[in-house]
Amino acid sequence: MAQRTRTRKAISIILGLALVGIGLFGFGYMQFHVVEPISITFWLIPTTIFAAGVAILWDDFKNP
């Protein structure tokens, strides 16, 4: 049972790190490579992905 919990936690940490990385990449891409003004709706996509990753990591490290 403990191995299953450790495995799920490892998968959750990997997912959280991936979402944080993708969110930062999306934000950086829109900040530095897009020339036209961007609607706030499109800014919400990388922000939401980043926030989901941070929430997953927060839950993983808060509850050992």
LUMKOL-812401 format. One record per residue (C-alpha): residue number from 1; residue in three letters; x negated, y, z. Coordinates in pm, 1 decimal. Example, Ala and Ser with C-alpha at 12.3 -4.5 7.8 and 13.67 -1.06 7.14 Angstrom:
SITE / 1 / ALA / -1230.0 / -450.0 / 780.0
SITE / 2 / SER / -1367.0 / -106.0 / 714.0
END
This chain:
SITE / 1 / MET / 0.0 / 0.0 / 0.0
SITE / 2 / ALA / -283.1 / 242.4 / 81.0
SITE / 3 / GLN / -443.8 / 181.4 / -259.4
SITE / 4 / ARG / -120.4 / 273.8 / -435.9
SITE / 5 / THR / -97.0 / 598.1 / -240.8
SITE / 6 / ARG / -460.6 / 682.3 / -321.5
SITE / 7 / THR / -398.2 / 608.2 / -688.6
SITE / 8 / ARG / -92.5 / 831.1 / -699.5
SITE / 9 / LYS / -282.3 / 1109.4 / -525.1
SITE / 10 / ALA / -569.0 / 1081.0 / -775.3
SITE / 11 / ILE / -325.8 / 1098.6 / -1067.3
SITE / 12 / SER / -155.3 / 1397.6 / -906.5
SITE / 13 / ILE / -486.5 / 1581.3 / -858.9
SITE / 14 / ILE / -584.7 / 1514.0 / -1220.6
SITE / 15 / LEU / -244.3 / 1638.2 / -1340.0
SITE / 16 / GLY / -271.5 / 1950.8 / -1124.3
SITE / 17 / LEU / -621.1 / 2030.9 / -1250.9
SITE / 18 / ALA / -511.1 / 1974.6 / -1610.7
SITE / 19 / LEU / -212.9 / 2208.0 / -1571.9
SITE / 20 / VAL / -426.6 / 2478.0 / -1408.8
SITE / 21 / GLY / -683.5 / 2449.1 / -1688.8
SITE / 22 / ILE / -421.5 / 2460.1 / -1963.4
SITE / 23 / GLY / -251.4 / 2757.7 / -1799.5
SITE / 24 / LEU / -579.2 / 2949.1 / -1774.3
SITE / 25 / PHE / -669.5 / 2860.7 / -2132.6
SITE / 26 / GLY / -328.9 / 2976.3 / -2259.7
SITE / 27 / PHE / -350.5 / 3299.2 / -2062.2
SITE / 28 / GLY / -704.7 / 3366.5 / -2185.3
SITE / 29 / TYR / -611.3 / 3290.5 / -2544.3
SITE / 30 / MET / -318.8 / 3530.4 / -2535.4
SITE / 31 / GLN / -524.9 / 3795.4 / -2355.1
SITE / 32 / PHE / -826.8 / 3793.0 / -2586.5
SITE / 33 / HIS / -722.6 / 3648.5 / -2924.5
SITE / 34 / VAL / -372.1 / 3776.8 / -2996.7
SITE / 35 / VAL / -359.3 / 4120.0 / -3155.7
SITE / 36 / GLU / 12.5 / 4201.3 / -3165.2
SITE / 37 / PRO / 213.4 / 4285.0 / -2853.3
SITE / 38 / ILE / 356.6 / 3970.1 / -2696.6
SITE / 39 / SER / 702.4 / 3936.3 / -2546.9
SITE / 40 / ILE / 719.0 / 3871.8 / -2172.8
SITE / 41 / THR / 886.1 / 3539.2 / -2252.0
SITE / 42 / PHE / 567.4 / 3410.6 / -2409.9
SITE / 43 / TRP / 360.6 / 3528.8 / -2112.8
SITE / 44 / LEU / 581.5 / 3320.6 / -1885.3
SITE / 45 / ILE / 475.9 / 2994.2 / -2052.2
SITE / 46 / PRO / 107.6 / 2983.8 / -1943.7
SITE / 47 / THR / 194.8 / 3152.4 / -1613.5
SITE / 48 / THR / 452.4 / 2884.0 / -1532.7
SITE / 49 / ILE / 216.7 / 2602.5 / -1632.8
SITE / 50 / PHE / -58.7 / 2751.4 / -1415.7
SITE / 51 / ALA / 180.0 / 2794.7 / -1121.3
SITE / 52 / ALA / 299.5 / 2434.4 / -1151.2
SITE / 53 / GLY / -60.3 / 2311.6 / -1142.7
SITE / 54 / VAL / -140.6 / 2524.3 / -838.1
SITE / 55 / ALA / 172.9 / 2398.1 / -661.1
SITE / 56 / ILE / 77.1 / 2035.3 / -728.4
SITE / 57 / LEU / -278.2 / 2091.1 / -602.8
SITE / 58 / TRP / -152.3 / 2283.0 / -299.5
SITE / 59 / ASP / 75.1 / 1993.8 / -205.3
SITE / 60 / ASP / -205.7 / 1739.9 / -254.8
SITE / 61 / PHE / -459.0 / 1922.1 / -38.9
SITE / 62 / LYS / -210.6 / 2042.6 / 222.4
SITE / 63 / ASN / -80.7 / 1690.1 / 294.3
SITE / 64 / PRO / -382.8 / 1458.6 / 319.5
END
